[in-house]
């Protein structure tokens, strides 16, 4: 099953100290910086990624759906918010989707539809970690394989099937 990452664009930009500094200079620069970071992340992880922005703040020359170096970019229509577009996409994708947002309404709706969710700040950390591991991977020659252990985890500690699937998707990031 392929994973489709759906990102609330302005939410991620405004939750990040790094990206919000670019947005304060110019909104377009903030969007471009986010998309360039995501394109680097896509080179490492190869997941399908779509970023959704509010159409009210869209540049006048932009299309409602676009691509930027393999990253899908959507702007909401006039009269709807990016949250509505994300909710619609989460309903269509269901278990295949991972929604990145810190907006609790969006997160709760997506989770109810069966999609996995992760906060914007946590996703930013995962992107940074993936980039760090990629640059550090050539430096270490140690075998980072399985470490045997006798610690057992019984069924009483087992998460629900839905939470286990969500956790697995997040660990793949």
C-alpha positions as CSV (number, residue, x, y, z in Angstrom):
1,X,0.0,0.0,0.0
2,X,1.5,3.3,-1.1
3,X,1.5,6.3,1.3
4,X,0.1,9.7,0.3
5,X,1.2,12.5,2.5
6,X,-1.3,15.4,2.5
7,X,0.1,18.6,4.0
8,X,-1.7,21.7,5.3
9,X,0.8,24.1,3.8
10,X,0.3,27.3,5.7
11,X,-0.1,25.4,9.0
12,X,3.3,23.8,8.5
13,X,4.9,27.0,7.5
14,X,3.5,28.9,10.5
15,X,4.4,26.2,13.0
16,X,8.0,26.2,11.8
17,X,10.3,28.9,13.1
18,X,12.6,28.3,10.1
19,X,9.8,28.5,7.4
20,X,7.9,31.3,9.1
21,X,11.0,33.6,8.8
22,X,10.8,33.2,5.0
23,X,7.0,33.8,5.0
24,X,7.4,37.0,7.0
25,X,9.7,38.3,4.2
26,X,7.3,37.3,1.4
27,X,4.5,34.7,1.4
28,X,5.6,33.3,-1.9
29,X,9.2,32.8,-0.5
30,X,7.7,30.8,2.4
31,X,5.8,28.5,0.0
32,X,8.8,28.1,-2.3
33,X,11.1,27.2,0.6
34,X,8.6,24.6,1.9
35,X,8.3,23.1,-1.5
36,X,12.0,22.9,-1.9
37,X,12.4,21.1,1.5
38,X,9.6,18.7,0.5
39,X,11.3,17.9,-2.8
40,X,14.5,17.0,-1.0
41,X,12.5,14.8,1.4
42,X,10.8,13.2,-1.6
43,X,14.2,12.3,-3.1
44,X,14.9,10.4,0.1
45,X,11.6,8.7,0.9
46,X,9.8,8.5,-2.5
47,X,6.3,9.1,-1.1
48,X,3.5,10.8,-2.9
49,X,3.2,14.3,-1.4
50,X,0.4,16.9,-1.9
51,X,0.5,20.4,-0.3
52,X,-2.7,22.2,0.1
53,X,-2.8,26.0,0.5
54,X,-5.7,28.4,1.0
55,X,-6.7,29.9,-2.4
56,X,-7.4,33.3,-0.9
57,X,-3.6,33.8,-0.6
58,X,-2.7,32.2,-3.9
59,X,-0.6,34.1,-6.4
60,X,-2.8,35.6,-9.2
61,X,-1.0,33.7,-11.9
62,X,-1.2,30.3,-10.2
63,X,-3.3,27.4,-11.2
64,X,-5.6,25.7,-8.7
65,X,-3.6,22.4,-9.1
66,X,0.1,22.4,-10.0
67,X,3.3,20.4,-9.5
68,X,6.7,21.5,-8.2
69,X,9.5,19.0,-8.7
70,X,7.2,16.0,-8.1
71,X,5.3,17.7,-5.3
72,X,1.5,18.2,-5.9
73,X,0.4,21.7,-5.0
74,X,-3.3,22.5,-4.6
75,X,-4.9,25.9,-3.9
76,X,-8.5,25.8,-2.5
77,X,-11.3,27.3,-4.6
78,X,-12.9,30.7,-3.7
79,X,-15.4,30.1,-0.9
80,X,-13.7,27.0,0.5
81,X,-10.7,26.6,2.8
82,X,-7.7,24.4,2.6
83,X,-9.1,22.4,5.5
84,X,-12.1,21.5,3.4
85,X,-9.8,20.3,0.6
86,X,-7.7,18.2,3.0
87,X,-10.8,16.7,4.5
88,X,-12.1,15.8,1.1
89,X,-8.8,14.2,0.1
90,X,-8.6,12.3,3.5
91,X,-12.1,10.9,2.8
92,X,-11.1,9.8,-0.7
93,X,-7.7,8.3,0.3
94,X,-8.7,6.8,3.7
95,X,-6.0,4.4,5.0
96,X,-3.6,5.4,2.2
97,X,-3.3,9.0,3.5
98,X,-1.1,10.6,6.2
99,X,-2.4,14.1,7.1
100,X,0.2,16.7,8.3
101,X,-1.6,19.4,10.3
102,X,-1.7,20.9,13.8
103,X,-5.3,21.9,13.3
104,X,-7.3,19.6,15.7
105,X,-10.5,19.8,13.6
106,X,-8.6,18.5,10.5
107,X,-6.7,15.9,12.5
108,X,-9.8,14.5,14.2
109,X,-11.7,14.4,10.9
110,X,-8.9,12.7,9.1
111,X,-8.4,10.1,11.9
112,X,-12.1,9.4,11.8
113,X,-11.8,8.6,8.1
114,X,-9.0,6.1,8.8
115,X,-6.1,8.3,7.7
116,X,-3.0,8.5,9.9
117,X,-2.1,12.0,11.3
118,X,1.0,13.7,12.5
119,X,1.5,17.3,13.8
120,X,3.3,19.8,11.7
121,X,6.2,20.2,14.1
122,X,6.7,16.4,14.4
123,X,6.7,16.1,10.6
124,X,9.3,18.9,10.3
125,X,11.5,16.9,12.7
126,X,11.0,13.7,10.7
127,X,12.1,15.6,7.5
128,X,15.2,17.0,9.2
129,X,16.0,13.6,10.6
130,X,15.7,11.9,7.2
131,X,18.0,14.6,5.7
132,X,20.5,14.1,8.5
133,X,20.5,10.3,8.3
134,X,21.0,10.5,4.5
135,X,24.0,12.7,4.9
136,X,25.4,10.7,7.8
137,X,24.7,7.3,6.2
138,X,28.0,7.1,4.3
139,X,30.1,7.9,7.4
140,X,29.2,4.8,9.5
141,X,30.2,1.2,8.7
142,X,28.5,-0.4,11.7
143,X,25.8,-2.9,11.2
144,X,22.6,-1.2,12.4
145,X,20.5,-4.4,12.1
146,X,18.3,-6.2,14.6
147,X,19.4,-6.4,18.2
148,X,18.2,-9.5,20.0
149,X,16.3,-9.0,23.1
150,X,14.3,-11.0,25.6
151,X,11.9,-8.3,26.5
152,X,8.4,-9.5,25.8
153,X,5.3,-7.4,24.9
154,X,2.1,-9.1,25.8
155,X,-1.3,-8.5,24.3
156,X,-2.4,-6.3,27.2
157,X,-0.1,-3.5,26.0
158,X,-1.0,-4.0,22.4
159,X,-2.5,-0.9,20.6
160,X,-5.7,-1.1,18.6
161,X,-5.3,-2.2,14.9
162,X,-6.0,1.4,13.7
163,X,-3.4,2.9,16.0
164,X,-0.9,0.3,15.0
165,X,-1.4,1.1,11.4
166,X,-1.1,4.8,12.1
167,X,2.1,4.3,14.1
168,X,3.6,2.2,11.3
169,X,2.9,4.9,8.7
170,X,4.5,7.6,11.0
171,X,7.6,5.4,11.6
172,X,8.1,5.1,7.9
173,X,8.6,8.8,7.6
